[in-house]
């Protein structure tokens, strides 16, 4: 068991408990536990590979897409191009459920 992963998970759960609307922007309430389980699995995988335990933006998005019943295939250049142009190519704004949210 990795201490880094446990600290990351504790901080993540604490954040979402204090900011429940942010969690609901990502996944439905009934999938909250599954969300944490998947994040923990990926964090352990990252740690085992010698990488930082915290998930990358893409890893987090992929988990959210799966839990929301979306394909892992990305729409292509059009949506990403809009995001890149409007938000200075930092790609911290992601569209879910017809709204944009910030991963920052």
C-alpha positions as CSV (number, residue, x, y, z in Angstrom):
1,X,0.0,0.0,0.0
2,X,1.4,3.3,-1.0
3,X,1.3,6.2,1.4
4,X,1.3,8.7,-1.5
5,X,-1.8,7.1,-3.0
6,X,-3.6,7.1,0.4
7,X,-2.8,10.8,1.0
8,X,-3.9,11.7,-2.5
9,X,-7.2,9.8,-2.0
10,X,-7.8,11.3,1.4
11,X,-7.3,14.8,0.0
12,X,-9.5,14.1,-3.0
13,X,-12.4,12.7,-1.0
14,X,-12.1,15.6,1.5
15,X,-12.2,18.1,-1.3
16,X,-15.3,16.6,-2.9
17,X,-17.0,16.3,0.5
18,X,-16.5,20.0,1.0
19,X,-17.5,20.8,-2.6
20,X,-20.2,18.3,-3.5
21,X,-21.3,20.4,-6.6
22,X,-17.9,19.9,-8.1
23,X,-18.3,16.1,-7.8
24,X,-21.8,16.3,-9.4
25,X,-20.3,18.1,-12.3
26,X,-18.2,15.1,-12.9
27,X,-20.3,12.0,-12.1
28,X,-23.8,11.3,-10.8
29,X,-24.2,11.0,-7.0
30,X,-25.0,7.3,-7.2
31,X,-21.6,6.7,-8.9
32,X,-19.5,8.5,-6.3
33,X,-18.0,5.4,-4.7
34,X,-17.2,3.8,-8.1
35,X,-15.6,7.1,-9.0
36,X,-13.3,6.9,-6.0
37,X,-12.5,3.2,-6.6
38,X,-11.5,3.8,-10.2
39,X,-9.4,6.8,-9.2
40,X,-7.6,4.8,-6.6
41,X,-6.9,1.9,-9.1
42,X,-5.4,4.3,-11.6
43,X,-3.4,6.1,-8.8
44,X,-1.9,2.8,-7.7
45,X,-1.1,1.9,-11.3
46,X,0.7,5.3,-11.7
47,X,2.6,4.7,-8.5
48,X,3.6,1.1,-9.6
49,X,5.0,2.6,-12.8
50,X,7.2,5.0,-10.9
51,X,5.0,8.0,-11.8
52,X,3.3,10.4,-9.5
53,X,0.1,9.0,-7.9
54,X,-2.2,11.9,-8.8
55,X,-4.1,11.3,-12.0
56,X,-3.4,13.2,-15.1
57,X,-6.1,15.3,-16.7
58,X,-6.7,12.7,-19.4
59,X,-7.0,9.8,-16.8
60,X,-9.6,11.8,-14.8
61,X,-11.5,12.6,-17.9
62,X,-11.5,9.0,-19.1
63,X,-12.9,7.8,-15.7
64,X,-15.6,10.5,-15.9
65,X,-16.5,9.6,-19.4
66,X,-16.8,5.9,-18.6
67,X,-19.0,6.5,-15.5
68,X,-21.2,8.8,-17.5
69,X,-21.7,6.2,-20.2
70,X,-19.6,8.0,-22.8
71,X,-17.2,6.5,-25.3
72,X,-13.5,6.9,-24.6
73,X,-13.1,8.1,-28.2
74,X,-12.7,11.8,-28.4
75,X,-14.8,13.9,-30.7
76,X,-11.8,15.0,-32.7
77,X,-10.3,18.3,-33.6
78,X,-13.4,20.5,-33.6
79,X,-14.2,20.4,-29.9
80,X,-10.6,20.3,-28.8
81,X,-9.8,23.2,-31.2
82,X,-12.5,25.3,-29.7
83,X,-11.3,24.6,-26.2
84,X,-7.7,25.3,-27.2
85,X,-8.4,28.6,-28.9
86,X,-10.8,29.9,-26.3
87,X,-8.9,28.9,-23.2
88,X,-5.3,29.6,-24.3
89,X,-4.4,26.0,-25.1
90,X,-4.2,24.9,-21.4
91,X,-7.2,22.5,-21.8
92,X,-8.4,22.9,-18.2
93,X,-12.0,23.4,-19.4
94,X,-13.8,20.2,-20.2
95,X,-17.3,19.7,-21.5
96,X,-19.6,17.3,-19.5
97,X,-23.3,17.2,-19.6
98,X,-23.5,20.1,-22.0
99,X,-21.5,22.4,-19.6
100,X,-17.9,23.3,-19.3
101,X,-16.0,22.8,-16.0
102,X,-12.6,23.6,-14.9
103,X,-10.1,20.9,-13.8
104,X,-7.9,23.5,-12.1
